Amino acid sequence: MGEALREFLAERDAPCPRCGYNLRGLAGVECPECGLALSVERLKEEEEHREWRERRMPRDPITTAGLIGSILSLGWPLALLVLGVLLRDATVVDARRLGLLALIAVVQVGLVVVYLGRSMGGLAGMKDWPRRRKVWLAVLAWCWGPGAIVGMIVWQAVF
């Protein structure tokens, strides 16, 4: 077991599963940093999982920010819609507002689909997008839900 572990770590930058210490070239069977007993099987599983995750998630911080923003901003219109229905407040759920909230929610769901949808390339396909396009999409993803709700509040106050 020790020999297989040494061979596995001879040319790999494998982090310790517990502390993240780089185990490359390790001669023993324990992590020198935290003392975790190591096995080739566990290190291979960790390496496969890390590669799987890296293939699916963007390394680009702009794309990551847009993904997070699109998902978080989805809650604004849906929360108001649900709150209005639960409270049965006619000023929140009249036909115009209900339609507008539905439209806002559909656009926000569309943003989430752009980021996660396989048919459109999703996160993997965005690595080839121009930086400007990614920035605009990320800004839209963060601002659409809250901006639309603020717009609705202003619309209510004015009209």
C-alpha positions in Angstrom: 0.0 0.0 0.0 2.8 2.4 0.8 4.5 1.8 -2.5 1.3 2.5 -4.5 0.8 5.7 -2.5 4.3 6.9 -3.2 3.9 6.1 -6.9 0.6 8.0 -7.0 2.1 11.0 -5.3 5.4 11.0 -7.2 4.3 13.3 -10.0 1.0 14.7 -8.7 0.1 17.8 -6.7 -2.5 16.1 -4.6 -3.8 18.0 -1.6 -4.5 16.3 1.7 -8.2 15.7 2.1 -8.2 17.2 5.6 -5.8 20.1 5.6 -5.0 20.7 1.9 -1.2 20.2 2.3 0.4 19.4 -1.0 1.4 15.7 -0.8 3.6 15.6 -3.9 6.6 13.3 -3.4 5.5 12.1 0.0 7.5 9.2 1.3 5.2 8.1 4.2 1.6 7.1 4.4 0.5 10.0 6.6 0.1 13.7 5.9 3.1 15.4 7.5 1.0 18.5 8.3 -2.1 17.0 10.0 -1.2 13.3 10.5 -4.2 11.9 8.4 -3.6 8.3 7.3 -3.7 8.4 3.5 -4.9 5.8 1.0 -4.5 5.8 -2.8 -8.2 5.1 -3.3 -9.3 8.1 -1.3 -6.8 10.4 -3.0 -7.9 9.1 -6.4 -11.6 9.8 -5.5 -10.7 13.3 -4.3 -8.8 13.9 -7.6 -11.7 12.7 -9.7 -14.2 14.8 -7.8 -12.0 17.9 -8.1 -11.6 17.4 -11.8 -15.3 16.8 -12.2 -16.1 20.0 -10.3 -13.5 22.0 -12.2 -14.9 20.9 -15.6 -18.4 22.1 -14.6 -17.8 25.3 -12.7 -16.3 28.4 -14.2 -12.9 29.6 -13.2 -13.9 33.1 -14.3 -15.0 35.2 -11.3 -17.3 37.3 -13.5 -19.2 34.2 -14.6 -19.3 33.0 -11.0 -20.7 36.3 -9.8 -23.3 36.3 -12.5 -24.4 32.8 -11.6 -24.8 33.7 -7.9 -26.5 37.0 -8.8 -29.0 35.3 -11.1 -30.0 32.7 -8.5 -30.2 35.2 -5.6 -32.1 37.8 -7.6 -34.7 35.2 -8.5 -36.0 35.4 -5.0 -37.1 39.1 -5.1 -40.1 38.8 -7.6 -41.1 35.3 -6.4 -41.0 36.4 -2.7 -43.2 39.4 -3.4 -45.6 37.3 -5.5 -45.9 34.6 -2.8 -46.2 37.3 0.0 -49.0 39.1 -1.9 -50.9 35.8 -2.5 -50.5 34.7 1.1 -51.6 38.0 2.5 -54.4 38.2 -0.1 -53.6 41.9 -0.4 -55.4 43.3 -3.5 -52.9 46.1 -3.9 -50.1 43.6 -4.3 -51.8 41.0 -6.5 -54.0 43.0 -8.8 -53.9 41.9 -12.4 -51.3 44.4 -13.6 -48.9 43.8 -10.8 -49.4 40.0 -11.0 -48.6 40.1 -14.7 -45.5 42.3 -14.2 -44.2 40.2 -11.3 -44.7 37.1 -13.5 -42.8 38.8 -16.3 -40.0 39.8 -13.9 -39.8 36.2 -12.6 -39.7 34.8 -16.1 -36.8 37.0 -17.2 -35.0 36.1 -14.0 -35.6 32.4 -14.6 -34.3 32.9 -18.1 -31.1 34.4 -16.7 -30.6 31.3 -14.5 -31.2 29.1 -17.5 -28.6 31.0 -19.5 -26.1 30.3 -16.7 -27.0 26.6 -16.1 -28.7 25.5 -19.3 -26.8 22.8 -21.2 -28.5 23.7 -24.6 -27.0 27.1 -24.5 -23.5 26.0 -23.4 -24.1 27.0 -19.8 -21.1 27.7 -17.6 -18.8 25.6 -19.8 -19.7 27.6 -22.9 -19.2 31.0 -21.3 -15.5 30.6 -21.1 -15.3 31.6 -24.8 -17.6 34.6 -24.4 -16.0 38.1 -24.6 -15.4 39.7 -21.2 -17.7 42.6 -22.0 -20.6 40.2 -22.6 -20.0 38.3 -19.4 -19.8 41.5 -17.4 -23.1 42.8 -18.8 -24.8 39.5 -18.1 -23.5 39.4 -14.6 -24.7 43.0 -13.9 -28.1 42.2 -15.4 -28.3 39.0 -13.3 -27.6 41.0 -10.1 -29.7 44.0 -10.9 -32.8 42.6 -12.7 -34.8 41.3 -9.7 -34.1 44.1 -7.2 -34.2 46.8 -9.9 -37.5 45.6 -11.2 -39.0 45.5 -7.8 -37.8 49.1 -7.0 -39.2 50.1 -10.4 -42.5 48.6 -9.4 -42.5 50.5 -6.1 -41.8 53.7 -7.9 -44.5 52.9 -10.5 -47.0 52.3 -7.6 -46.1 55.6 -6.0 -46.3 57.6 -9.2 -49.4 56.0 -10.8 
